[in-house]
Amino acid sequence: MSTDETFLVLGGGGMVGAQVVDQIARNLAPRRIIVASLYQQEVRTAVARFMREYPAVHFIGFWGDVFLRAEWNSTDRRRKVTRGQLMDSEEHRAELYSDLFGDFETAYAKSQLVQLILEHKPNIIVDSINTATAISYQDVYTASVVARRQFDALAKPVETGAPSGVEPAARALDLLLISQSVPQLVRHALMVHRAMIEAQTRLYLKIGTTGTGGMGMNIPYTHSEDKPSAKLMTKTAIAFAHTGLMFLMARTYGGPVVKEIKPGAMIGYADITLRTIRERGQPVYVFTSKSEPLGSSLILHQPEDGYKKLGKLQMAVADTGENGVFAKGEFETITHLRQMEFITPEEIARQVVLEIKGSNTGYDVIAAIDGAVMNPTYRAGYLRHFALEEITRLEKETNSHSVALGQLGPPELGKLLWEAHLLKLKFGTLSAVLEQTAEVLSAETFALVEGDAHLRQTMTSIGLPFLTPDGKSLIRGPFLRIPEVPGTNSVPLTPEGIEKWADKGWVDLRPKSFERWRERFLRMQREAQKLRGRGSAAVTRQAYLSDEISIGAVVGWVLNNEMEAYRIK
């Protein structure tokens, strides 16, 4: 099989990612493969090998942290900065905070991952990065303890002569906020999805994780912390939160096909070797030992100069990639029957290639969830009619307007429902609206609002104001739902702001607003005319089946056809 497609393999220099690249190059013969991984040496070694073995494929190497800004991923090793180094700078912490909680468009433009996708426009992305580990092991738990300790220190009296705790407390707070897993994961998913739509990527295949190698909460294997490990449970929570977000991606119109393969065992192994043992990036040394009597306290870390250094510790180990380096006893235990056991990277890679080809391997988690969720039912659809009839009866008996409370988002929903309701009250049908000019519609609905205090007060009391036909006045209640500006109670009023807010969540009684309604109703009527002679094929999301203005159906049509906010399954 040969394709003219471009593949982006995230984590392509790692244990699983390298096998995925190998299988893709061998079985699919693509035009080019971008091998993206964290470390420069890892990428260079992998790309050099692949170029020798598969000369017909064009390989491109990229190294850097795709969770950071592109500007922080310099190709010059001496200028490269890690996330930990960024945290030491107040300016960079502010930028990390802005990328996580600030304006999405700004963060999107600066994202390394977004730029990588938009630059190469891959047809297929295979994401073998252990996203759950990368995000959850920033350790919000330790950050929380440190932040609490630093802020407690601020409460100490200045008279003690102790140095000010403001600066370390500020750093601790920044670290705590930036380390939060869920905001990072949500923003990551939104950025990836939008970038793939812009790049017209057709398939996104994630190699995920269960977080525990398929074991339960009784898992005895952690990254050195005691069990039960809160950090490990967070990893599992984030891993399945990511699955949930990908489930939403897969149900979004215009996006790529989304699949996830989730190995439920330890993945291993990449190499068996004698190597110098490292911990936190630094070599572990062999020291002479000495005896000391047990007293009332125990010093956990003593100065190394009290012990003789004999050299670096070397040991025969199994390299299991992201899982770590294991000695013989550790490897034998973790792979023992009924323990975590293990699966090989090449077995995973083969299933990845089969899924790319379109085979039904049975290992796609998204498809499995898709087949297990309960979908809308006939019975619920049947009962919907009676629920609407009962609400309508109560509405007439009480002379009230059951339209929208403004509590079901987006803000456009309440605005559209109330505007449609005004047209229904005054004109009743699509045809009657289309017989009027936009100016007449504007004047008539404004007169309706002015003449009905109960109607007007109901709307303004729930935070939906009226923009008058001349656009110069706002009829409002004590609070406004739009604009939404956290942290302030006053915003400057500009012509651009008025247009934005009127479109977002104000009931707009200007003629140009009603011209949009006339255009909508005209499209609805044209679609209705197609029903005759086409049978059930004519009943689509573009169709509106009645001349009567039914406000929920009208706004449902707008959401389906203007906002493209509809379910595809």
Buried (B, 14 or more C-beta within 10 A) or exposed (E): EEBEBBBBBBBBBBBBBBBBBBBBBEBBBBBBBBBBBBBBEBBBBBBEBBBEEBEEBEBBBBBBBBBBBBEBBEEEEEEBBEBEEBBEEEEBBEBBBEBBBEEEEEBBEBBBBBBBBBBBBBBBBBBBBBBBBBBBBBBBBBBBEBBEEBBEBEEEEEEEEEEEBEEBBBBBBBBBBBBBBBBBBBBBBBBBBBBBBEBEBBBBBBBBBBBBBBBEEEBEBBEEEEEEBBBBBBBBBBBBBBBEBBBEBBBBEEBBBBBBBBBBBBBBBBEEEEBEBEEEEEEBBBBEEEEEEEEEEEEEEEEEEEBEEEEEBEBEBBBBBBBBBBEEEBBEBBBEEEBBBBBBBEEBBBBBBBBBEEEEBEBBBBBEBBEEEEEEEEEEEEEEEEEEEEEEEEEEEEEEBEBBEBEEEEBBBBBBBBBBBBBBBBBEBBEBBBEBEBEBBBBBBBEBBEEBEEBBEBBBEBBBBBBBBEBEEBBBBEEBBBBEEEEEEEEEEEEEEBEBBBBBBBBBBBBEBBBBBBEBBEBBBEBBEBBEEEEEEBEEBBBBEEBEBBBEBBBBBBBBBEEEBEEEE
